[in-house]
Amino acid sequence: MTTFNAAVLGAAGGIGQPLSLLLKMNPLVKNLNLYDVVNTPGVAADLGHICTGAKVSGFVGDAQLRDALKDRDVVIIPAGVPRKPGMTRDDLFNVNAGIIKTLATACAEVCPKACFLIISNPVNSTVPIFAEVLKKAGVYNPKKLFGVTTLDLVRARTFVAEAKGADVTKVNVPVIGGHSGATIVPLLSQSGFEFSQDEIDKLTHRIQFGGDEVVKAKDGAGSATLSMAYAAVEFASDVLKALAGEEVVVCTYVDASAQGGKTAYFAHLVKLGKEGVAEILPVPSLSDHEKKLLETANAQLITNIESATT
């Protein structure tokens, strides 16, 4: 079996720790480097006692960042501050943009050929920021930069299965657009279920704003961390399978500038291969309701992307 070297940047945080645990359990991971500004040696020591194949090492602080990135095939980035009650995505952007630039600069220097999986919010803007750093360094490969939007799909499957009393493992709902609020466009028309307009409205809103539901329920103690870690590892596993030669189709936020769409970045259905993105698939047939959602999403995405690239 082909196995790979992975790194998690932000590994000691609320997403990073469960994400690292799940990656330690993945047989496709040979070597797992954990990086954060604090506490990673302890997280690495703890995970290192688990009887799975991946070797775990901890790196802490700016001085060890580049060591954490050596020889990496996949770099997964949940670093940054989480969203708190009353915090907008713009508030998050102001803090996390600087963190992403620092990490992207190190990645460009040390492992420019790796696949980069961006979790740090707001993804609609952090992915373009990461891309701009790679472009300035002359190492940008749009086929290997991904915004992880998988939590939107995980929520869509869960909420539709609950609403219809269906087996969640057999539910599939594509989600396109972006990764915040109204930029999230769940294609309920592609799910194989019939919905009333009331069901569509309620499910769409819940999928778009599921993060708010968790922030409120945690009452100031955090945002969606465990479900995000689960979703991130689902996506990372698909990327690893593709690198190993398996053909995989996912939804992910990628550079779509060559697609002739309205936005430079967009969460598409994407076919993955050994070199990252093998093909960006066409947007499926949309209902009239979904077309309106897409118009709203595109308008917000243009603003989100411009804020990151100007």
N, C-alpha and C positions, 0 to 999 in steps of 0.2 A: 504494500500500500504506500502511495506517495503521501508524504507528510510535510508540513510547512512550519516556518517560524513566524510567530505572531507577536505583536506588542499591543498593550492597552495603555493609552495615555490618559491618566485620570483614574487610575486603577484602585485608589483608596476611597473613592467617593461612593455615594449611594447607588449609582448605576455600576460603577467600576468594579466593586467587590463581587456582587452576584454575577456580573458579566464574566469576570475572571474565573470564578468558580465553574461556570458552565463551559467556558473554553477549556479549562483543565480537564473536563470530562470528555472533550471531543477527540476522537481517535485520529483526526486529521491534523491535530496540532502536535508538533514535535517539541517545540521549544517556545515558552511563553514568557516574555519580558513584561514586567509590570512597572509603570512609571507614574509618579505623582510628586507633588511638592512636599508631602509628609506621609509617613506611616507605611509606605510600600514594603520595606523590609519585613515588617510584621505580617502583612497580608501574604507576601510571598512565602514566608516560613510556614504559615498556617496552611496554605494551599499545598505546599510542598510535601505535606504528610499524607496527602490523598493518593491512594494506590491506583493511579492512572498513569499513562505513559509520558505525558508532557512534562518536561523539566521546567521548573518555574524559578525565575530570578527577579529580585526587586531592585529598583533604582529610584533614588530620591534626589530632588533638587536640580537646579539648572545645570550644575557641573556634571551630572550623570545622564542628562537627557540624551545626548548623542550616543553614549554607550548603549542605552536601551534600544536604540533604533538600528544598531549594526546588524546586517544580514537579515533584515525582516522582509518577508513576503507579503504580509498583511499587517496594517496598522489600524487599530480601532480606537476612535477618539471620543470618549464621553466627557473630556475635561471641561471645566467651567463651572459657573455657579448655577444652581437649580432655580427654577421659577418659584417665587413665593406669592402668597395671596396679595392681590392688587398689583402685581408686577406684570407689565406688558411685555410682548416680545421685543419691542424697541428698547425697553429697559435692559433686558437680557443682552441685546446686541451691544449696547454700550460697554458692558463688562466683558463679554465673551469674545468680542472681536479681537482684542489685544492678545488674549490667550491663544486664540487660533493662529494668529499671525506668527507668534513665537514658535509654536509647535510646527507649523508649516515650513518655517525657515529651516528648522533642524531636519525635518524630513527631506526637504529639497537637497540638503547637503549630504545626508548620510544614506538614505534609502530611496532615491528618486524613482526607482522602478517598482516600488511596492504598490499594492492596492491600498487606497486610503478610504476608510469607512467613517464618515463624519456623523456623530450623534449630537455633538454640542449644539445647543439651540441658540438662536433661531436658525435652523438648518437652511431655510430659504436664502439666508444671507451668509452663513458661515461657509457653505460650500463654495460660493463665488469668491469669498475672501481667500480661502485656501488655494483656489485655482489661480488667483492673481499673483500670489506669492510664488507658486511654482512657475508661472509664466515668466515672471521677472528673473527667475533663476535659470530659465531656459530648459526646464525639465518637465514641462506640463504634458501629461498624457491624458486626454479626456476619457479614454477608455478605462482608466484605473482610479477615477475619483467618483465616490458615491455618497450621496446623502441618504442616511438610513431612515426610511419612512415606514418601515415594516410594522411599527406599532399601530399605525392607522389601519393596516390590513388585519392585524391580529384583533383589534377592537371590532372592526367590521364583521369578521367571521363570528366573534363571540356574541355580539349584539343581535345579529341576524339569526343565529342559531337559537338564542334565547327567545326571540320574538316568534319564531316559527316552530319551536319545539323540535328542532332538527339536530342531527349528530354534527357537532361542531367540526369534527375531523373531515367531514364531507362537504363543508361549506366553503365556497371560494367567492370572494368579492374583490375585484380589482379596485384599487384606489389610485387616482392620478392627481396631477396638479402640483401641490406643495405639501408642506408639513406644519401648517398652523392654521387653526380656525377656518375661515371661509376659503382658504386656498386648497383645502382638502376636499377632493371630489370623489366620493364613493359611488361606484357604478353599480347601483343596486339592480339596474336593468339587466346586468350580466350575471346575476347570481343564480338564475334558474327558478327564483321564487316570484310569486305574484304579491304585490303590495298595494294597499289603498294609498291615496295621496297623504292621508294623515300618518300612516306608518312610514312612508317615505320621508316626510318632514321631520318626524321625531327621530327616526334612525339616523338620518343625515346629520341633524344637529348633534346628536349624542356622539357620533363618530368624529365630527369636526371638533367638538369641545370636550371630549372625554378626559383630556388632561386637566381641565378645570374641575371636573368631578372628583378627581383624585386629590388635587391640591386642597379643595374644600374639605374633603373627608379627613385628610391628614391634619387639618386645623393648624396650619402654619409649620408643621413639622417636616415638610418636604413636598416633592412632586412625584410623578410616576417614575419609580426607580426599578422595582422588581419586574413589572410588566415590560418596561423599556429594555431591561437586561435580557429578558427572554426573547423579545422581538429582535434585538441586536444580534444575539447568537444565532437565531434562526437565519437571519440574513448572512452573517459571517460564514455560517456552515454552507450556505448555498454558494458563496464566493469560493470557498475552499474546494467544494465539490467540482465547481467549474474549472478551477486551476488544475485539478487532478484529472480533468478530461471529460467530466460529465456535462451534458448539455442541460442547462437550468434556465427557467424563465422566472423572473422576479419583477416586482414593481420597485423602482428606486429613482431618486432625484439625481439627474445627470445633466451634463452639458448637452443641450439639445439644439445648439446654434445651427447645426447643419441640417436640421429637420424642417426648416422653413416655417416654424411656428411663431407665435406671438412673443414668446419669452426665450431668453438664452438658456435658462435652466428649467427643467420640468420633470416631474415624476412620471415616467413612462413605464409601460411594460417593456422589459429589456431581456434579451437573450444573452446569457453569459457564456464565456468560453475561457480557454487557457490564457488569453491575453486581456481578460476583463470583459468589457462590453463587446459582444460579437455583433449584435444588431439591436437597434432601437425599433421596436415594433410599432405599427400604426395605432393611433388611438381607436379603440373599438367603437362600434356604433353607439350613439348616445340618444337617450330619450330627450324630449324637449326640455324637461326639467333639468336634466344633467347639462344640457347646452347652456342654460342660464347660469347654472352653478359655475361652469367653466369660464364664462365671460367674467364673472365676479373674481374668480380665482386668478385669471390672467392679469387683471388690472392690479390686484394686490401684489402678485409676484413681480411684476415689472418694477414696482416701487421698492420691494424688498431687495431685488437684485441690484438696482441702481444705487441703493444706500451702501452696498458692499463694494461696488466697483468704481465709485467716484470719490 
